Amino acid sequence: MADKIPSVKNEEQYEALRDQGYSKEKSARIANTPDAGKKGGKAEKYEDRTKDDLYQQAKNIGIDGRSKMSKKELINALRNN
């Protein structure tokens, strides 16, 4: 009974994940996640954010020299990090 396949909502995605070497459990978890594998985030564009928001994000990921950067420079640094 150890080889029992978990209940799967998206069989095609499950099989593709198994072919890539994922375990049965992990493949099932991913295949059962709504919208799994779809691209496109809901993040706000850098240009629409405030300089303070960009500064905080740069601080969180450790970009050096951020305190002297303009908004445009922060955007560039975030995109290239």
PyMOL Python script that loads the backbone (N, CA, C, O; Angstrom):
from pymol import cmd

cmd.read_pdbstr("""\
ATOM      1  N   MET A   1       0.811  -1.187   0.000  1.00  0.00           N
ATOM      2  CA  MET A   1       0.000   0.000   0.000  1.00  0.00           C
ATOM      3  C   MET A   1       0.862   1.262   0.000  1.00  0.00           C
ATOM      4  O   MET A   1       0.330   2.364  -0.128  1.00  0.00           O
ATOM      5  N   ALA A   2       2.190   1.122   0.141  1.00  0.00           N
ATOM      6  CA  ALA A   2       3.097   2.256   0.163  1.00  0.00           C
ATOM      7  C   ALA A   2       3.175   2.947  -1.192  1.00  0.00           C
ATOM      8  O   ALA A   2       3.576   4.109  -1.264  1.00  0.00           O
ATOM      9  N   ASP A   3       2.798   2.252  -2.276  1.00  0.00           N
ATOM     10  CA  ASP A   3       2.863   2.836  -3.609  1.00  0.00           C
ATOM     11  C   ASP A   3       1.570   3.518  -4.030  1.00  0.00           C
ATOM     12  O   ASP A   3       1.426   3.910  -5.187  1.00  0.00           O
ATOM     13  N   LYS A   4       0.640   3.661  -3.112  1.00  0.00           N
ATOM     14  CA  LYS A   4      -0.646   4.287  -3.439  1.00  0.00           C
ATOM     15  C   LYS A   4      -0.433   5.745  -3.853  1.00  0.00           C
ATOM     16  O   LYS A   4       0.250   6.499  -3.159  1.00  0.00           O
ATOM     17  N   ILE A   5      -1.014   6.132  -4.974  1.00  0.00           N
ATOM     18  CA  ILE A   5      -0.908   7.502  -5.467  1.00  0.00           C
ATOM     19  C   ILE A   5      -1.895   8.369  -4.700  1.00  0.00           C
ATOM     20  O   ILE A   5      -3.071   8.020  -4.594  1.00  0.00           O
ATOM     21  N   PRO A   6      -1.428   9.505  -4.159  1.00  0.00           N
ATOM     22  CA  PRO A   6      -2.334  10.398  -3.455  1.00  0.00           C
ATOM     23  C   PRO A   6      -3.402  10.954  -4.402  1.00  0.00           C
ATOM     24  O   PRO A   6      -3.226  10.947  -5.620  1.00  0.00           O
ATOM     25  N   SER A   7      -4.500  11.432  -3.836  1.00  0.00           N
ATOM     26  CA  SER A   7      -5.553  12.054  -4.632  1.00  0.00           C
ATOM     27  C   SER A   7      -4.993  13.291  -5.321  1.00  0.00           C
ATOM     28  O   SER A   7      -4.409  14.158  -4.671  1.00  0.00           O
ATOM     29  N   VAL A   8      -5.171  13.375  -6.642  1.00  0.00           N
ATOM     30  CA  VAL A   8      -4.571  14.453  -7.429  1.00  0.00           C
ATOM     31  C   VAL A   8      -5.630  15.123  -8.283  1.00  0.00           C
ATOM     32  O   VAL A   8      -6.427  14.456  -8.943  1.00  0.00           O
ATOM     33  N   LYS A   9      -5.631  16.477  -8.265  1.00  0.00           N
ATOM     34  CA  LYS A   9      -6.591  17.242  -9.068  1.00  0.00           C
ATOM     35  C   LYS A   9      -6.097  17.459 -10.493  1.00  0.00           C
ATOM     36  O   LYS A   9      -6.898  17.491 -11.427  1.00  0.00           O
ATOM     37  N   ASN A  10      -4.783  17.608 -10.668  1.00  0.00           N
ATOM     38  CA  ASN A  10      -4.221  17.874 -11.990  1.00  0.00           C
ATOM     39  C   ASN A  10      -3.251  16.738 -12.338  1.00  0.00           C
ATOM     40  O   ASN A  10      -2.052  16.821 -12.075  1.00  0.00           O
ATOM     41  N   GLU A  11      -3.800  15.682 -12.934  1.00  0.00           N
ATOM     42  CA  GLU A  11      -3.011  14.487 -13.239  1.00  0.00           C
ATOM     43  C   GLU A  11      -1.825  14.780 -14.163  1.00  0.00           C
ATOM     44  O   GLU A  11      -0.730  14.254 -13.965  1.00  0.00           O
ATOM     45  N   GLU A  12      -2.056  15.626 -15.177  1.00  0.00           N
ATOM     46  CA  GLU A  12      -0.996  15.938 -16.142  1.00  0.00           C
ATOM     47  C   GLU A  12       0.188  16.609 -15.448  1.00  0.00           C
ATOM     48  O   GLU A  12       1.340  16.245 -15.683  1.00  0.00           O
ATOM     49  N   GLN A  13      -0.099  17.584 -14.598  1.00  0.00           N
ATOM     50  CA  GLN A  13       0.969  18.265 -13.872  1.00  0.00           C
ATOM     51  C   GLN A  13       1.650  17.302 -12.902  1.00  0.00           C
ATOM     52  O   GLN A  13       2.872  17.327 -12.755  1.00  0.00           O
ATOM     53  N   TYR A  14       0.870  16.462 -12.248  1.00  0.00           N
ATOM     54  CA  TYR A  14       1.419  15.466 -11.327  1.00  0.00           C
ATOM     55  C   TYR A  14       2.418  14.558 -12.045  1.00  0.00           C
ATOM     56  O   TYR A  14       3.526  14.338 -11.556  1.00  0.00           O
ATOM     57  N   GLU A  15       2.025  14.037 -13.195  1.00  0.00           N
ATOM     58  CA  GLU A  15       2.898  13.137 -13.948  1.00  0.00           C
ATOM     59  C   GLU A  15       4.167  13.853 -14.413  1.00  0.00           C
ATOM     60  O   GLU A  15       5.251  13.271 -14.392  1.00  0.00           O
ATOM     61  N   ALA A  16       4.034  15.106 -14.829  1.00  0.00           N
ATOM     62  CA  ALA A  16       5.203  15.872 -15.271  1.00  0.00           C
ATOM     63  C   ALA A  16       6.181  16.080 -14.111  1.00  0.00           C
ATOM     64  O   ALA A  16       7.395  15.992 -14.293  1.00  0.00           O
ATOM     65  N   LEU A  17       5.653  16.352 -12.937  1.00  0.00           N
ATOM     66  CA  LEU A  17       6.505  16.532 -11.765  1.00  0.00           C
ATOM     67  C   LEU A  17       7.184  15.229 -11.370  1.00  0.00           C
ATOM     68  O   LEU A  17       8.356  15.229 -10.994  1.00  0.00           O
ATOM     69  N   ARG A  18       6.462  14.128 -11.454  1.00  0.00           N
ATOM     70  CA  ARG A  18       7.048  12.821 -11.151  1.00  0.00           C
ATOM     71  C   ARG A  18       8.174  12.505 -12.133  1.00  0.00           C
ATOM     72  O   ARG A  18       9.210  11.962 -11.749  1.00  0.00           O
ATOM     73  N   ASP A  19       7.961  12.853 -13.415  1.00  0.00           N
ATOM     74  CA  ASP A  19       8.992  12.625 -14.431  1.00  0.00           C
ATOM     75  C   ASP A  19      10.255  13.441 -14.142  1.00  0.00           C
ATOM     76  O   ASP A  19      11.359  13.053 -14.524  1.00  0.00           O
ATOM     77  N   GLN A  20      10.072  14.587 -13.456  1.00  0.00           N
ATOM     78  CA  GLN A  20      11.215  15.431 -13.102  1.00  0.00           C
ATOM     79  C   GLN A  20      11.906  14.958 -11.827  1.00  0.00           C
ATOM     80  O   GLN A  20      12.920  15.525 -11.420  1.00  0.00           O
ATOM     81  N   GLY A  21      11.359  13.922 -11.198  1.00  0.00           N
ATOM     82  CA  GLY A  21      12.008  13.354 -10.028  1.00  0.00           C
ATOM     83  C   GLY A  21      11.415  13.748  -8.687  1.00  0.00           C
ATOM     84  O   GLY A  21      11.945  13.370  -7.642  1.00  0.00           O
ATOM     85  N   TYR A  22      10.322  14.503  -8.699  1.00  0.00           N
ATOM     86  CA  TYR A  22       9.687  14.874  -7.437  1.00  0.00           C
ATOM     87  C   TYR A  22       9.037  13.651  -6.801  1.00  0.00           C
ATOM     88  O   TYR A  22       8.625  12.722  -7.495  1.00  0.00           O
ATOM     89  N   SER A  23       8.950  13.662  -5.469  1.00  0.00           N
ATOM     90  CA  SER A  23       8.291  12.564  -4.760  1.00  0.00           C
ATOM     91  C   SER A  23       6.794  12.596  -5.062  1.00  0.00           C
ATOM     92  O   SER A  23       6.263  13.600  -5.538  1.00  0.00           O
ATOM     93  N   LYS A  24       6.129  11.484  -4.776  1.00  0.00           N
ATOM     94  CA  LYS A  24       4.671  11.423  -4.985  1.00  0.00           C
ATOM     95  C   LYS A  24       3.960  12.479  -4.147  1.00  0.00           C
ATOM     96  O   LYS A  24       3.047  13.154  -4.622  1.00  0.00           O
ATOM     97  N   GLU A  25       4.389  12.611  -2.898  1.00  0.00           N
ATOM     98  CA  GLU A  25       3.736  13.558  -1.998  1.00  0.00           C
ATOM     99  C   GLU A  25       3.906  15.001  -2.467  1.00  0.00           C
ATOM    100  O   GLU A  25       2.944  15.768  -2.504  1.00  0.00           O
ATOM    101  N   LYS A  26       5.141  15.362  -2.826  1.00  0.00           N
ATOM    102  CA  LYS A  26       5.395  16.731  -3.271  1.00  0.00           C
ATOM    103  C   LYS A  26       4.683  17.016  -4.591  1.00  0.00           C
ATOM    104  O   LYS A  26       4.120  18.095  -4.774  1.00  0.00           O
ATOM    105  N   SER A  27       4.707  16.064  -5.498  1.00  0.00           N
ATOM    106  CA  SER A  27       4.018  16.231  -6.781  1.00  0.00           C
ATOM    107  C   SER A  27       2.525  16.442  -6.564  1.00  0.00           C
ATOM    108  O   SER A  27       1.914  17.289  -7.215  1.00  0.00           O
ATOM    109  N   ALA A  28       1.938  15.675  -5.651  1.00  0.00           N
ATOM    110  CA  ALA A  28       0.511  15.803  -5.364  1.00  0.00           C
ATOM    111  C   ALA A  28       0.201  17.156  -4.739  1.00  0.00           C
ATOM    112  O   ALA A  28      -0.791  17.791  -5.097  1.00  0.00           O
ATOM    113  N   ARG A  29       1.046  17.605  -3.803  1.00  0.00           N
ATOM    114  CA  ARG A  29       0.820  18.912  -3.173  1.00  0.00           C
ATOM    115  C   ARG A  29       0.816  20.027  -4.204  1.00  0.00           C
ATOM    116  O   ARG A  29      -0.051  20.900  -4.188  1.00  0.00           O
ATOM    117  N   ILE A  30       1.799  19.990  -5.105  1.00  0.00           N
ATOM    118  CA  ILE A  30       1.895  21.034  -6.131  1.00  0.00           C
ATOM    119  C   ILE A  30       0.715  20.940  -7.099  1.00  0.00           C
ATOM    120  O   ILE A  30       0.099  21.955  -7.427  1.00  0.00           O
ATOM    121  N   ALA A  31       0.403  19.742  -7.551  1.00  0.00           N
ATOM    122  CA  ALA A  31      -0.678  19.547  -8.525  1.00  0.00           C
ATOM    123  C   ALA A  31      -2.050  19.880  -7.932  1.00  0.00           C
ATOM    124  O   ALA A  31      -2.988  20.167  -8.677  1.00  0.00           O
ATOM    125  N   ASN A  32      -2.175  19.847  -6.622  1.00  0.00           N
ATOM    126  CA  ASN A  32      -3.446  20.165  -5.970  1.00  0.00           C
ATOM    127  C   ASN A  32      -3.560  21.629  -5.553  1.00  0.00           C
ATOM    128  O   ASN A  32      -4.592  22.044  -5.027  1.00  0.00           O
ATOM    129  N   THR A  33      -2.515  22.405  -5.781  1.00  0.00           N
ATOM    130  CA  THR A  33      -2.539  23.820  -5.429  1.00  0.00           C
ATOM    131  C   THR A  33      -3.258  24.593  -6.527  1.00  0.00           C
ATOM    132  O   THR A  33      -2.905  24.469  -7.700  1.00  0.00           O
ATOM    133  N   PRO A  34      -4.273  25.398  -6.158  1.00  0.00           N
ATOM    134  CA  PRO A  34      -4.964  26.189  -7.187  1.00  0.00           C
ATOM    135  C   PRO A  34      -3.992  27.120  -7.906  1.00  0.00           C
ATOM    136  O   PRO A  34      -3.166  27.774  -7.269  1.00  0.00           O
ATOM    137  N   ASP A  35      -4.090  27.178  -9.206  1.00  0.00           N
ATOM    138  CA  ASP A  35      -3.261  28.049 -10.051  1.00  0.00           C
ATOM    139  C   ASP A  35      -1.777  27.704 -10.008  1.00  0.00           C
ATOM    140  O   ASP A  35      -0.956  28.531 -10.405  1.00  0.00           O
ATOM    141  N   ALA A  36      -1.406  26.522  -9.543  1.00  0.00           N
ATOM    142  CA  ALA A  36       0.001  26.145  -9.515  1.00  0.00           C
ATOM    143  C   ALA A  36       0.545  26.091 -10.935  1.00  0.00           C
ATOM    144  O   ALA A  36      -0.092  25.555 -11.842  1.00  0.00           O
ATOM    145  N   GLY A  37       1.710  26.646 -11.106  1.00  0.00           N
ATOM    146  CA  GLY A  37       2.355  26.604 -12.409  1.00  0.00           C
ATOM    147  C   GLY A  37       1.981  27.753 -13.327  1.00  0.00           C
ATOM    148  O   GLY A  37       2.535  27.873 -14.420  1.00  0.00           O
ATOM    149  N   LYS A  38       1.050  28.599 -12.903  1.00  0.00           N
ATOM    150  CA  LYS A  38       0.686  29.749 -13.727  1.00  0.00           C
ATOM    151  C   LYS A  38       1.617  30.894 -13.406  1.00  0.00           C
ATOM    152  O   LYS A  38       1.979  31.114 -12.250  1.00  0.00           O
ATOM    153  N   LYS A  39       1.997  31.613 -14.430  1.00  0.00           N
ATOM    154  CA  LYS A  39       2.919  32.724 -14.257  1.00  0.00           C
ATOM    155  C   LYS A  39       2.159  34.012 -14.021  1.00  0.00           C
ATOM    156  O   LYS A  39       0.963  34.120 -14.292  1.00  0.00           O
ATOM    157  N   GLY A  40       2.886  34.974 -13.514  1.00  0.00           N
ATOM    158  CA  GLY A  40       2.323  36.307 -13.338  1.00  0.00           C
ATOM    159  C   GLY A  40       2.035  36.610 -11.890  1.00  0.00           C
ATOM    160  O   GLY A  40       1.190  35.976 -11.257  1.00  0.00           O
ATOM    161  N   GLY A  41       2.744  37.583 -11.381  1.00  0.00           N
ATOM    162  CA  GLY A  41       2.529  37.985  -9.999  1.00  0.00           C
ATOM    163  C   GLY A  41       1.634  39.188  -9.910  1.00  0.00           C
ATOM    164  O   GLY A  41       1.248  39.785 -10.915  1.00  0.00           O
ATOM    165  N   LYS A  42       1.319  39.523  -8.707  1.00  0.00           N
ATOM    166  CA  LYS A  42       0.459  40.671  -8.455  1.00  0.00           C
ATOM    167  C   LYS A  42       1.250  41.838  -7.870  1.00  0.00           C
ATOM    168  O   LYS A  42       0.664  42.796  -7.366  1.00  0.00           O
ATOM    169  N   ALA A  43       2.576  41.759  -7.935  1.00  0.00           N
ATOM    170  CA  ALA A  43       3.412  42.799  -7.355  1.00  0.00           C
ATOM    171  C   ALA A  43       3.238  44.112  -8.105  1.00  0.00           C
ATOM    172  O   ALA A  43       3.092  44.147  -9.327  1.00  0.00           O
ATOM    173  N   GLU A  44       3.260  45.174  -7.338  1.00  0.00           N
ATOM    174  CA  GLU A  44       3.154  46.521  -7.906  1.00  0.00           C
ATOM    175  C   GLU A  44       4.452  46.849  -8.645  1.00  0.00           C
ATOM    176  O   GLU A  44       5.532  46.455  -8.204  1.00  0.00           O
ATOM    177  N   LYS A  45       4.353  47.554  -9.746  1.00  0.00           N
ATOM    178  CA  LYS A  45       5.535  47.941 -10.512  1.00  0.00           C
ATOM    179  C   LYS A  45       6.418  48.852  -9.667  1.00  0.00           C
ATOM    180  O   LYS A  45       5.921  49.643  -8.865  1.00  0.00           O
ATOM    181  N   TYR A  46       7.721  48.736  -9.849  1.00  0.00           N
ATOM    182  CA  TYR A  46       8.650  49.588  -9.105  1.00  0.00           C
ATOM    183  C   TYR A  46       8.339  51.073  -9.325  1.00  0.00           C
ATOM    184  O   TYR A  46       8.400  51.869  -8.388  1.00  0.00           O
ATOM    185  N   GLU A  47       8.010  51.433 -10.548  1.00  0.00           N
ATOM    186  CA  GLU A  47       7.755  52.843 -10.859  1.00  0.00           C
ATOM    187  C   GLU A  47       6.541  53.394 -10.109  1.00  0.00           C
ATOM    188  O   GLU A  47       6.443  54.601  -9.888  1.00  0.00           O
ATOM    189  N   ASP A  48       5.625  52.519  -9.720  1.00  0.00           N
ATOM    190  CA  ASP A  48       4.425  52.947  -9.006  1.00  0.00           C
ATOM    191  C   ASP A  48       4.625  53.009  -7.493  1.00  0.00           C
ATOM    192  O   ASP A  48       3.746  53.482  -6.773  1.00  0.00           O
ATOM    193  N   ARG A  49       5.751  52.544  -7.014  1.00  0.00           N
ATOM    194  CA  ARG A  49       6.041  52.553  -5.584  1.00  0.00           C
ATOM    195  C   ARG A  49       6.716  53.852  -5.181  1.00  0.00           C
ATOM    196  O   ARG A  49       7.286  54.556  -6.014  1.00  0.00           O
ATOM    197  N   THR A  50       6.646  54.157  -3.904  1.00  0.00           N
ATOM    198  CA  THR A  50       7.315  55.361  -3.409  1.00  0.00           C
ATOM    199  C   THR A  50       8.799  55.075  -3.244  1.00  0.00           C
ATOM    200  O   THR A  50       9.220  53.920  -3.180  1.00  0.00           O
ATOM    201  N   LYS A  51       9.583  56.140  -3.178  1.00  0.00           N
ATOM    202  CA  LYS A  51      11.014  55.983  -2.966  1.00  0.00           C
ATOM    203  C   LYS A  51      11.267  55.297  -1.626  1.00  0.00           C
ATOM    204  O   LYS A  51      12.171  54.470  -1.512  1.00  0.00           O
ATOM    205  N   ASP A  52      10.470  55.640  -0.609  1.00  0.00           N
ATOM    206  CA  ASP A  52      10.621  55.004   0.705  1.00  0.00           C
ATOM    207  C   ASP A  52      10.376  53.494   0.637  1.00  0.00           C
ATOM    208  O   ASP A  52      11.094  52.717   1.266  1.00  0.00           O
ATOM    209  N   ASP A  53       9.362  53.082  -0.126  1.00  0.00           N
ATOM    210  CA  ASP A  53       9.087  51.650  -0.288  1.00  0.00           C
ATOM    211  C   ASP A  53      10.260  50.955  -0.968  1.00  0.00           C
ATOM    212  O   ASP A  53      10.667  49.868  -0.560  1.00  0.00           O
ATOM    213  N   LEU A  54      10.796  51.582  -2.000  1.00  0.00           N
ATOM    214  CA  LEU A  54      11.935  51.010  -2.720  1.00  0.00           C
ATOM    215  C   LEU A  54      13.160  50.938  -1.819  1.00  0.00           C
ATOM    216  O   LEU A  54      13.914  49.965  -1.850  1.00  0.00           O
ATOM    217  N   TYR A  55      13.348  51.983  -1.016  1.00  0.00           N
ATOM    218  CA  TYR A  55      14.470  52.005  -0.077  1.00  0.00           C
ATOM    219  C   TYR A  55      14.357  50.840   0.909  1.00  0.00           C
ATOM    220  O   TYR A  55      15.342  50.152   1.178  1.00  0.00           O
ATOM    221  N   GLN A  56      13.160  50.622   1.443  1.00  0.00           N
ATOM    222  CA  GLN A  56      12.954  49.536   2.404  1.00  0.00           C
ATOM    223  C   GLN A  56      13.228  48.171   1.776  1.00  0.00           C
ATOM    224  O   GLN A  56      13.829  47.297   2.401  1.00  0.00           O
ATOM    225  N   GLN A  57      12.783  48.003   0.541  1.00  0.00           N
ATOM    226  CA  GLN A  57      13.040  46.732  -0.135  1.00  0.00           C
ATOM    227  C   GLN A  57      14.539  46.557  -0.365  1.00  0.00           C
ATOM    228  O   GLN A  57      15.079  45.468  -0.171  1.00  0.00           O
ATOM    229  N   ALA A  58      15.209  47.633  -0.781  1.00  0.00           N
ATOM    230  CA  ALA A  58      16.658  47.579  -0.985  1.00  0.00           C
ATOM    231  C   ALA A  58      17.374  47.263   0.323  1.00  0.00           C
ATOM    232  O   ALA A  58      18.355  46.519   0.334  1.00  0.00           O
ATOM    233  N   LYS A  59      16.886  47.824   1.418  1.00  0.00           N
ATOM    234  CA  LYS A  59      17.457  47.557   2.736  1.00  0.00           C
ATOM    235  C   LYS A  59      17.269  46.093   3.109  1.00  0.00           C
ATOM    236  O   LYS A  59      18.185  45.451   3.623  1.00  0.00           O
ATOM    237  N   ASN A  60      16.059  45.564   2.843  1.00  0.00           N
ATOM    238  CA  ASN A  60      15.758  44.174   3.187  1.00  0.00           C
ATOM    239  C   ASN A  60      16.654  43.177   2.466  1.00  0.00           C
ATOM    240  O   ASN A  60      16.977  42.123   3.014  1.00  0.00           O
ATOM    241  N   ILE A  61      17.057  43.502   1.243  1.00  0.00           N
ATOM    242  CA  ILE A  61      17.902  42.558   0.507  1.00  0.00           C
ATOM    243  C   ILE A  61      19.381  42.942   0.538  1.00  0.00           C
ATOM    244  O   ILE A  61      20.215  42.273  -0.072  1.00  0.00           O
ATOM    245  N   GLY A  62      19.700  44.025   1.252  1.00  0.00           N
ATOM    246  CA  GLY A  62      21.098  44.364   1.491  1.00  0.00           C
ATOM    247  C   GLY A  62      21.821  45.076   0.380  1.00  0.00           C
ATOM    248  O   GLY A  62      23.001  44.807   0.154  1.00  0.00           O
ATOM    249  N   ILE A  63      21.162  45.977  -0.327  1.00  0.00           N
ATOM    250  CA  ILE A  63      21.817  46.737  -1.384  1.00  0.00           C
ATOM    251  C   ILE A  63      22.623  47.866  -0.751  1.00  0.00           C
ATOM    252  O   ILE A  63      22.075  48.711  -0.043  1.00  0.00           O
ATOM    253  N   ASP A  64      23.923  47.872  -1.010  1.00  0.00           N
ATOM    254  CA  ASP A  64      24.803  48.903  -0.460  1.00  0.00           C
ATOM    255  C   ASP A  64      24.614  50.230  -1.190  1.00  0.00           C
ATOM    256  O   ASP A  64      24.322  50.257  -2.385  1.00  0.00           O
ATOM    257  N   GLY A  65      24.783  51.327  -0.457  1.00  0.00           N
ATOM    258  CA  GLY A  65      24.705  52.662  -1.037  1.00  0.00           C
ATOM    259  C   GLY A  65      23.296  53.150  -1.289  1.00  0.00           C
ATOM    260  O   GLY A  65      23.109  54.172  -1.950  1.00  0.00           O
ATOM    261  N   ARG A  66      22.310  52.451  -0.783  1.00  0.00           N
ATOM    262  CA  ARG A  66      20.909  52.778  -1.058  1.00  0.00           C
ATOM    263  C   ARG A  66      20.494  54.150  -0.532  1.00  0.00           C
ATOM    264  O   ARG A  66      19.621  54.792  -1.115  1.00  0.00           O
ATOM    265  N   SER A  67      21.105  54.605   0.554  1.00  0.00           N
ATOM    266  CA  SER A  67      20.690  55.878   1.149  1.00  0.00           C
ATOM    267  C   SER A  67      21.016  57.078   0.261  1.00  0.00           C
ATOM    268  O   SER A  67      20.422  58.147   0.404  1.00  0.00           O
ATOM    269  N   LYS A  68      21.957  56.891  -0.648  1.00  0.00           N
ATOM    270  CA  LYS A  68      22.343  57.996  -1.539  1.00  0.00           C
ATOM    271  C   LYS A  68      21.734  57.867  -2.928  1.00  0.00           C
ATOM    272  O   LYS A  68      21.997  58.691  -3.804  1.00  0.00           O
ATOM    273  N   MET A  69      20.911  56.822  -3.133  1.00  0.00           N
ATOM    274  CA  MET A  69      20.349  56.577  -4.459  1.00  0.00           C
ATOM    275  C   MET A  69      19.050  57.344  -4.687  1.00  0.00           C
ATOM    276  O   MET A  69      18.257  57.558  -3.770  1.00  0.00           O
ATOM    277  N   SER A  70      18.861  57.750  -5.941  1.00  0.00           N
ATOM    278  CA  SER A  70      17.590  58.331  -6.355  1.00  0.00           C
ATOM    279  C   SER A  70      16.585  57.194  -6.562  1.00  0.00           C
ATOM    280  O   SER A  70      16.954  56.020  -6.523  1.00  0.00           O
ATOM    281  N   LYS A  71      15.343  57.539  -6.779  1.00  0.00           N
ATOM    282  CA  LYS A  71      14.324  56.520  -7.027  1.00  0.00           C
ATOM    283  C   LYS A  71      14.708  55.678  -8.245  1.00  0.00           C
ATOM    284  O   LYS A  71      14.595  54.453  -8.221  1.00  0.00           O
ATOM    285  N   LYS A  72      15.155  56.336  -9.294  1.00  0.00           N
ATOM    286  CA  LYS A  72      15.548  55.631 -10.519  1.00  0.00           C
ATOM    287  C   LYS A  72      16.716  54.685 -10.251  1.00  0.00           C
ATOM    288  O   LYS A  72      16.740  53.568 -10.769  1.00  0.00           O
ATOM    289  N   GLU A  73      17.676  55.120  -9.452  1.00  0.00           N
ATOM    290  CA  GLU A  73      18.825  54.279  -9.123  1.00  0.00           C
ATOM    291  C   GLU A  73      18.407  53.084  -8.257  1.00  0.00           C
ATOM    292  O   GLU A  73      18.925  51.980  -8.424  1.00  0.00           O
ATOM    293  N   LEU A  74      17.455  53.316  -7.322  1.00  0.00           N
ATOM    294  CA  LEU A  74      16.944  52.215  -6.504  1.00  0.00           C
ATOM    295  C   LEU A  74      16.268  51.155  -7.369  1.00  0.00           C
ATOM    296  O   LEU A  74      16.482  49.956  -7.190  1.00  0.00           O
ATOM    297  N   ILE A  75      15.446  51.623  -8.313  1.00  0.00           N
ATOM    298  CA  ILE A  75      14.779  50.698  -9.224  1.00  0.00           C
ATOM    299  C   ILE A  75      15.792  49.869  -9.989  1.00  0.00           C
ATOM    300  O   ILE A  75      15.659  48.650 -10.096  1.00  0.00           O
ATOM    301  N   ASN A  76      16.796  50.530 -10.516  1.00  0.00           N
ATOM    302  CA  ASN A  76      17.842  49.840 -11.274  1.00  0.00           C
ATOM    303  C   ASN A  76      18.578  48.818 -10.393  1.00  0.00           C
ATOM    304  O   ASN A  76      18.839  47.695 -10.826  1.00  0.00           O
ATOM    305  N   ALA A  77      18.903  49.206  -9.180  1.00  0.00           N
ATOM    306  CA  ALA A  77      19.612  48.315  -8.261  1.00  0.00           C
ATOM    307  C   ALA A  77      18.737  47.113  -7.901  1.00  0.00           C
ATOM    308  O   ALA A  77      19.235  45.989  -7.834  1.00  0.00           O
ATOM    309  N   LEU A  78      17.452  47.334  -7.670  1.00  0.00           N
ATOM    310  CA  LEU A  78      16.549  46.235  -7.327  1.00  0.00           C
ATOM    311  C   LEU A  78      16.388  45.277  -8.498  1.00  0.00           C
ATOM    312  O   LEU A  78      16.353  44.062  -8.302  1.00  0.00           O
ATOM    313  N   ARG A  79      16.292  45.796  -9.686  1.00  0.00           N
ATOM    314  CA  ARG A  79      16.122  44.949 -10.861  1.00  0.00           C
ATOM    315  C   ARG A  79      17.377  44.134 -11.176  1.00  0.00           C
ATOM    316  O   ARG A  79      17.287  43.046 -11.744  1.00  0.00           O
ATOM    317  N   ASN A  80      18.519  44.650 -10.816  1.00  0.00           N
ATOM    318  CA  ASN A  80      19.787  43.989 -11.156  1.00  0.00           C
ATOM    319  C   ASN A  80      20.391  43.216 -10.010  1.00  0.00           C
ATOM    320  O   ASN A  80      21.517  42.728 -10.108  1.00  0.00           O
ATOM    321  N   ASN A  81      19.664  43.104  -8.943  1.00  0.00           N
ATOM    322  CA  ASN A  81      20.197  42.376  -7.794  1.00  0.00           C
ATOM    323  C   ASN A  81      19.753  40.944  -7.818  1.00  0.00           C
ATOM    324  O   ASN A  81      20.105  40.173  -6.925  1.00  0.00           O
TER     325      ASN A  81
END
""", "prot")
cmd.dss("prot")
cmd.show_as("cartoon", "prot")
cmd.util.cbc("prot")
cmd.orient("prot")
